[in-house]
Amino acid sequence: MMNRQRAHFVWAFFFVTTLAISQPAPRDTLRARYVTDSLRTYVMSQVVVTGTRNEVRLKDSPVRVEVIGKDRISTTAMSDLGELLKEQSGILITGSVRNGIQMNGLGPDYTLILIDGQPVIGRIAGVIDLSRISVGNVERVEVVKGPMSSMYGSDALAGVVNIITKRPADGFTGSMMLQGVTRGPREARVEGGWGTDSVEITGFLTYKNQSPFSLPLDSVSIPYAGYQDGTAQGKLQWRFAKGWTARTWIRVFGSETRGTFVESVAGQIAQNSGSVQQWDGSSTLGMEYQSGRARLTLNAYGSAYNETYNFDSAQGTAGSTDNLLRRIGRLYAQYDVQLGVANRLTMGGELLYDDINGSRYRDTNGGHPFYRTYVGFAQWEGMPTDWISYVASARFDGNSVFGSAVSPRFSILWKPGEHVRASGSIGTGFKAPDFRQLYVTFSNRLAGAGYDLIGAERLGNSLVPERSVSYDLSLRYEDGSLHFSNGLSLLYNAEIRGFRNDVKNLIEYYFVKSLNARDVYSYRNISQAYTQGIEFNIRVALAVEDIGLISVLGGYQLLDAMDVQVLDAIDRGNAGTINGLLTRATYQGLWGRSRNSGTLRVQYNTDDHVWSVNVRLQFIGRFGDESLDKNGIVITNPPRKVLDRDDEFVAGYTVMNLGCTHSFMFNSNRLLIGAGINNLFDEFQPTLVPGLVGRQFYIQSTFTF
């Protein structure tokens, strides 16, 4: 009850604040107006690359792109990508062991994660663990919601998250950061860069260390293992001749976790002791030649991910050691040319090699599984008038295992006035069956979680790619400004967005049979589902002369996610529970989805940029958890447990974070000291929301030179 009251208070405060500062007045003052005009100039000049794989101004992009700037990081205790994304509206962090993202109502395995346009590999149970990706050296993060298979292929069915790393300014610049978090890691970070007209060099190094700890829950103690990890990255760009640019970067990550591990399995706490070692390395080498309006880009990319578990008990035939090695190689070519003033043609191809090895993975011949994929793509960007622009793109993927897929997409932007933008898109996406779904052989022997998981191919079942058709509509009001006679100036943006995804051939995890007193599970194509929703976003910057800048950023998502086959069974009268027939009124959608969620960030910066204070909130509405099911199998073909009772929900909660920083200037150098509290309300639900560890305090210092 208290959590609901807090959530209601938070959202009431947000709307009252927004209304209170939106009343116009007739006259302006110079300083406040200068601040908001500077902000507007910055926003209007933002350039993005993810939506079209070409540079385009954010406000003119027909493909809707959300940008998360580096300012979100500098005044908080964020250390990894998961912590950054959970403060973005429409994105929820999910996963019982690893942190993945849910976007457009689709799970973590449907979103492609990129670093400087190159894919991050190492999915475990379909999830790229976002805690592996440090936010150090990040310039911005670009998010495209909706299927992007027309440009990026498989894994982009829900969307794309692209991390853009920093480029150096002229001369030598750098920073050093120290940070400590209770019930969290201690972190040290160093960044440096050197730039000239022809050469750019950047380097980045971070190290984190967390001691083991435990937290009480009722009459038991929940242990959390200690870990240490580090990331290093170097990047070089060299313009060595007229029109020619060479680029290369290398990134390495390693971690070790030791102690007692906790997993939430079917709502119960399962423990194991031992160690986990992870490492991944990736590198790219590229060349670009530009002549007039034409540009040719060539890239070679390679990446490897290794994970090794050492358990205190044997896990089936694999024994007490379980290891995984995933590798990818990619050759990429893109040619784009500007045709006339307003049109651009882009085309290209890729060759991908992807394989996996380790104790869990063997193909039907006993070897290690691999994919070969041949790709061709084309895109046309057009602007028939000053107030309409569009992008049409399509991609062909030919894969050695699952065959071929063609993915078209069309996006359009309409600008009826200086401030109004209306955009829409329709596109298809696909997701190939992954190695886990095809070939895994895994036995879990943890107490309370014993089961076997067998890939579909090993049982003689063929899987086909999941496919989706998605629609997206957005109406935005941008660059609004008001100037007040009492020293106030206001800049504001607002947006309403609607989306729908129709997914078929959904690959689902299902019960096969019981064998030797253990349940056996596998995967099959069977499900059809849809997700749809409405998203609201508002951004306000209020400049107060001689006082400073107050900014408000808020978002809300209303989500509806349904299993189509359950709805069909209800309509036929074939869906029954222990309480009688299931109806559309009592069926409450897919497990693990919050119907209501939202974010709010309020930040104040003093006029001299010395002080900064922020309040950040994430509201997660209640969501169904299958481990809480009370009715068992409701339909038999295909077998389903469904969400239809209030006691099958995990209660909603609100996480509030507070931060404060103070800057000291030494000539052209700056020392920033910060402190704050994360999870002020002390939310802690280890069996159902493992990512919450209660209230945390942090301190940080950053020296920039």
Secondary structure, 3 states (H helix, E strand, C coil): CHHHHHHHHHHHHHHHHHHHCCCCCCCCCHHHHHHHHHHHHHHHHCEECCCCCCCEEHHHCCCCCEEEECHHHHCCCCCEHHHHHCCCCCEEEECCCCCEEEECCECHHHEEEEECCEECCCCECCECCHHHCECCCEEEEEEEECCCHHHHCCCCCCEEEEEEECCCCCEEEEEEEEEEECCCCEEEEEEEEEECCCEEEEEEEEEEEECCEEEEECCEEEEECEEEEEEEEEEEEEEEECCEEEEEEEEEEEEEEEEEEEEEECCEEEEEEEEEEEEEEEEEEEEEEEECCEEEEEEEEEEEEEEEEEECCCCHHHCCEEEEEEEEEEEEEEEEEEECCCEEEEEEEEEEEEEEEECCECCCCCCCCEEEEEEEEEEEEEEEECCEEEEEEEEEEEECCCEEEEEEEEEEEECCCCCEEEEEEEEEEEECCCHHHHHEEEEECCCCCCEEEECCHHHCCCCCCEEEEEEEEEEEEEEEEEECCCCEEEEEEEEEEEEEEEEEEEEEEEEEEEECCEEEEEEEEEEEEEEEEEEEEEEEEEEECCCEEEEEEEEEEEEEEEEHHHHHHHHHCCCEECCEECCCCCCCCCCCCCCEEEEEEEEEEECCCCEEEEEEEEEECCEECHHHCCCCEEEECCEEECCCCHHHEECCEEEEEEEEEEEEEECCEEEEEEEEEECCCCCCECCCECCCCCCEEEEEEEEEC
